[in-house]
Amino acid sequence: MTKKTVVVALGGNALLRRGEPLEADIQRHNIEIAVKTISEIAQEYNVVLVHGNGPQVGLLALQGLEYKKVNPYPLDVLGSETQGMIGYMLMQEFKNQMPERNISCMLTQMNVDPNDPAFSNPTKPIGPIYTEVEARELAEKYHWTVKPDGQHFRRVVPSPEPTGIVEHEAITKLIDEGHLVICTGGGGIPVKKENGKLIGVEAVIDKDMSAAFLARQLGADALLILTDADAVYLDWGKPTQHALRNTTPDELSKYQFDEGSMGPKIQASCEFIQKGGQLVGIGALEDGLQILQGQAGTNITNN
């Protein structure tokens, strides 16, 4: 029996959890935990893995600001660096835990529309968390846009919608050959076509939107979004908060979700289902397989 295909979206905050120091050793430890869960899923599904990069790309941007002898590298270049860094750590740990499996990491470019309204309304959080005072000082110093992230503040950057995966055919061939593929990391390196050439764009694409886009292009059976919340909640942070266990795009359209965190996940999930996808699961990293089995997290279907 042919295995079903699932696109797994692994949050950057699952690799460097909220408030943790941005240390390589901490990230390696978290990746070891993540790979253990995803390896279990890979026993039953063909897995295509998309990872976030918000904390990591923000860290590289901060490091670049400290070295004054060259201009800071643009976000598309920093995005490619995070694809290599995180992809390397993931690929190595998958080989440690699944030595018999072919693992491939694909450096991936994602087309975006330069006229996307996201460029005038930055929403994508990157880098570490700050107090409001720290965030306002840094915004003044570096001309950043900062917005609340829970009880803290973070730098935010434009997050345009994905419109096309440049390396789509290569990804498809690797999947057909049975590889566990790591691709479109950090949502993909944002690029645009100008005079027939690909050119990098100063942005960070939301990895959940890219994962849903990839899942639609591949005709995947399911999309699994692993995050630092164990389900989708209504009235989050209030005494009345409660988890949605089984829901539909029609029901979710009645509610408002935070545009910097759960909002893009809900939007990506609904688009995947409305355009023919069978199942989206959202929940905690350690519950990955149970979410797909309907035993944990939130399941989104058409009925």
N, C-alpha and C positions, 0 to 999 in steps of 0.2 A: 504494500500500500504506500502510495506517494505521500510524503510528509507535507503538511500544510506549511505555508510561509508566513512568518510573523516579523514585522518590522518593530524592533525594540528601541524606544527613545529613552536614553539614560541621561538624567539631568546632570548638569555641571555641579549642582549643589549636592548630588549624591556622591560625587567624587571628591569634592572638598565641601564638607557640610557647613551649613550656616554658622559663622562665628569661629570656625576652626582656623588655626594659622595656615597660611598658604605654603605649606612645606611639602617637598617632594615625597618624603617618607610617609607622611600622613596620607597623601594621595595614593601612593602605592598600596597602603594598607586597605583603604576604601575600595580600590580597584580589585584587590584580591577577594573582598566580600562580594562585590558586584559580579565578578566573573563566576563565582561559585553559583550564584542564582541563575545567571544567564546560561551557564553550562547545563544546568538541569533542564532549562527550557529547550536547549539545543538537542537534547536526547529525543524529544518528541516533535520538534518543529525545525524547519529551515529558518535560521535566524539571520536577519540583516540588522546590524547594530548602528544606531545613530547616537552620538553623544553630544551633550552640551559643552559650553566652554566659557560661560559667563565669568566665574571667578578667575579662571586662568588667563583669558584675554585681557581682563582688567589688570591683573598682576603684571603681565608683560608691558602693558601700556605705562604703568607706573614706573617700572624699571627703566623704560626708555626715556622717561622724562628726567631721570636723575643724571643721565650721561649727556652733557651739554655740547660735546664736540661734533655731534651729528644731529640732524633734525629727527624728531621722533618718527618711527615707522608708522605707516597708515594701518588702519584696522584690518584691511583685507590681508595684508602681509602678516600681521599678528595672528589673524585667524588661521592662516596656513601653518604658522608655527605651532599653534595649539593642536591642530589636526595631527601634526607629526609627533608632538610630545605625548598627547593623551593616547593616540593610536598606537604608538610604540609600547606604552605601558600596558594597554589592554591586550595587544597582540602577544606580548611576552607572557602575560599571565594566562591567557587562553592556552598557549602552548604548554605552559607548566601544568595546567589542569586537564587539558585534552590533547596530549602529545600526538595522537593519531590523526587529529583533525586538521584539514587544510584551513589556515587562517590568513586572510588577506586584508590589508588596510589600503584603501583607495583615497589618495588626495583628490578632493572633489570640489569643483567650481559650480556655483549656482547662479544662474541668470536672475537679475532683478530689473524692475522698471525704474529708470532714473527719475521718473515723474511720480513715483509712489508717494502718497501723502505722508507716509511714515517719516520721510526726511524732514518734514516741518514739525513733527510731533514725536520726539524721541521717547521710547518707552522701555527699551531693553536694558535691564540692569546688568552691569559688569563690575568686576573687581570686588574689593572687600566692603563690609558694612561700616558706616560712620555714624557718629552722633550728628544731630542737626547742625550744631555749631561747626564741627569739623567739615561737614559736607559743604556748608555755605562758604567757608574759608577756601576750600579747594576749588569750588566752582568759580570763585572770584579770581583765584590765582591762575587757573588753567583754562578758564572760559568753558567749563563743563556745564551740562544740564544735570541737575540732581533732583531726585524725587524720593518720596517715602517708600520704604520696603519693610513692611511690618512696623515694628517699633523703631526702626533705624532708617538711615538714608543711604542711597547708593548713587553712583554715577549712572546715567542712562544715555543710550545712543540710539540712532535710527535703526529700526528693524523692519525693512521692507519685506513684502511677501515673495516667496520663491516663484519663479516662472518657468524654469527649465534647468535640468541637470546636465551639464556639459558632458560628463563621463558616463551617461546612462547606459550606453551599449556595453561598455567594459564591465560595469557592475553586473548587468544581466548575465553576461557570459560567465563570470566568476560564480554566480549563484547556480547557474545551470550545471557547472562542473562540481557542485557540492561544497563550495567554500563557505565558511562563515565569514561574511564580509562586514568590515567596519568602514563606513563611508558617510559622506555629507556631515562630517564632524563639525560641531558648532553651528549647524544649520547650512554648512557649505561656505566656501570662500565667495563673498558677493562680487559678482562681475556684471558688466554691461557690454553690449555690442556698440562700437562706435567706429564708423567708417570701415566696417568689416573686420575690426579687431576686437578681441576681448580686453577689457580694461578693468582693473580693480575698483571697487566702490567702498567708500568710507561708511561702513555699517557692520552690524552683526545680525544675521538672520536668526529668527527664533527656530530652535532645533525641532520643536514639536510640529511647527508648520512645515518644515522641510521633511520631517519623518512622514507626515501624512501625505505630502506631495509624492515622496518616493514610494510609499505604500500603494498609492493609486496607480502610479506608472508601472509598478511591478505586478499589479493585480494581486497583492498580498491578501491572505485570508483574514489577517488581524493586525491591529496596531496596538502595541502595549507601551504605555507611557509610565515610566517608573520615576518616582519623585520622592520628596521628603515628607509627603502627606500620605496617610494610609487609605484615603478615598477622597472623593469630591464631597465637600461639605456645603450645606446651606447655613446661613447666619454664622459664618466663621468668626470665631473670637467672642461670640455672645453666649449667654447662658442657654440660649435656645438652639445652639448649633447641633446639627445632626447630619449623618452621612447619607448620601444617595447610593444605594447598592445596585439597583437596576433602573436605567432611565433611557430616554430617547432624545434625539435632537429637538423634537417639538417641545418636550417638557423643559429642556435646558434653556430654550429660547425665552422662557418666562423670567429668567433670573439674570442678575448682573454679577459678573466675576471680575476680580482685580486684573487690570490689563497688564500688570507687570509680573504676574505669576500664573494663577489658574486660568485667567482669561484666554491666552493663546492656546492652552491645552484643550479647553472646551471648543474653541473655534476650529482648531485642527481636527478634533475628534468628530464634530458634527459634519464638517466638509467631507471627511473620509466616508462616513456612513451614508450621507446624502448622495454621494457619487458612486455608490455601489459596494462599499466595504461592508463586511458582515459583522465585525465586532471590534470595539475599542475597549481596552481595559486600562484603568488609571488607578495607581496605588503605590504602596511602599515597595522599595527595592526587594526586601527579603520575602515578599509575598508573590513574586513574579508569576510562578507557575500556577499558584492557587487563584490568582486574578483571572488568568486565561480559562481556568476551570469553573469560574463563577463562584468561588468559595471565599473570596476576599476582594477588597477594593471596590471600585465602581465599574460596572459593565454598561456600555452604551451600545444599543442595537436599534433597529428600525421598528421593533415591536415589543 
